[in-house]
Amino acid sequence: MTDDDPDTATRRLARESLAADDPTGWFERLYSAAADGQAVVPWDRGTAHPLLTEWVQSAEPDGAGKRALIVGAGTGWDAELIADLGYDTIAFDISPTAIEAAQRAHPGSKAQYQVADLLDPPAQWHRAFDLVVEIFTVQALPISWQAAATKQVGEQVRPGGTLVVIAAARADDVPDGAVEGPPWPLTRASIEAFGVNDLRLIQLEELPSPSDPSSTRWRAEFLRD
Ligand SMILES: C[S@@+](CC[C@H](N)C(=O)[O-])C[C@H]1O[C@@H](n2cnc3c(N)ncnc32)[C@H](O)[C@@H]1O
C-alpha cells in the first residue's frame, strides 16, 4: 500500500475486494498489510471504544459466572475491557491476522480470541452469551448483507442476556444507494431490526462520535426476555 492517508488506503482495498465480489476479503488484507508496517488499521484505537467504556461505567455489569461474546473484535481492546469485568469472554474476527495481532497485543489475556465468521458462527454459540457486544461490524458489510449479520448478532444472546450495539448513524431519509461504503452507517430502522425474537430494545441513544463530533453514533441496548 502506498497511500499516506490510512482511510483512503483502506477504502481502496475495500473497493478492490467489493469489485472482486469478496466483500470481507479486504479485512485480512488490511490487517496483514498493517502487520508488515505497510498500512494502518483506521479503527484500531489502542483502547476500548469510549461509548462502550461509558456504558460499562454506567451499567456496572458484573461478569462473574457469565459469558460474553465480542463480535468483529479486531485487535481486542473492547474484549479486554469486558474480560476484565469477569466475563468468560470469546472475541472473534474473520481475519486470522487480526486475531494474531490481538493475541500479541494482549499477552496473558483472560479473553479467548478466535477466527470465526459472523455469517456462519459456531452452532454452540447459539443463545449462549449473557453479553454480546457489536461495534462497527455490521456497518462494515454491504447493505445487502446487513440483515443476515444483524440476525446472527442477536441470535447469540441467551435469555436474560444483553446486547450492546454501537454503530455510525445514518438518517432514515438517506437512501441506501446514496451511501458509498464502507462503512454503510445504520439507520434507526436498522438498529431497531436487532430487536427481534424476544430481543427487546431497552435503550437507544444517538450521541456525538467521540472522535468526530460532527457525526453521530448509535448506542443501543437490548435485553432478551
Ligand atoms: C470496522 S472494524 C471494527 C472492529 C472493532 N469492532 C472496533 O470497533 O474497533 C470491523 C471488524 O469486523 C471484522 N469482520 C468483518 N466481517 C466479519 C465477519 N463476517 N465475521 C467476523 N468478523 C468480521 C473485520 O475483520 C474487522 O475487524
The ligand as an ORCA input file, in Angstrom:
! r2SCAN-3c Opt
* xyz 0 1
  C     -14.741     -1.668     11.252
  S     -13.932     -2.993     12.035
  C     -14.385     -2.748     13.755
  C     -13.501     -3.503     14.696
  C     -13.864     -3.359     16.169
  N     -15.165     -3.908     16.467
  C     -13.791     -1.925     16.579
  O     -14.810     -1.309     16.851
  O     -12.670     -1.409     16.591
  C     -14.903     -4.400     11.587
  C     -14.284     -5.687     12.087
  O     -15.140     -6.761     11.785
  C     -14.417     -7.830     11.222
  N     -15.352     -8.565     10.356
  C     -15.864     -8.174      9.182
  N     -16.731     -9.082      8.702
  C     -16.773    -10.067      9.620
  C     -17.467    -11.293      9.698
  N     -18.313    -11.686      8.722
  N     -17.279    -12.079     10.770
  C     -16.417    -11.695     11.765
  N     -15.723    -10.550     11.738
  C     -15.900     -9.730     10.684
  C     -13.265     -7.174     10.485
  O     -12.169     -8.016     10.251
  C     -12.949     -6.017     11.427
  O     -12.024     -6.394     12.423
*
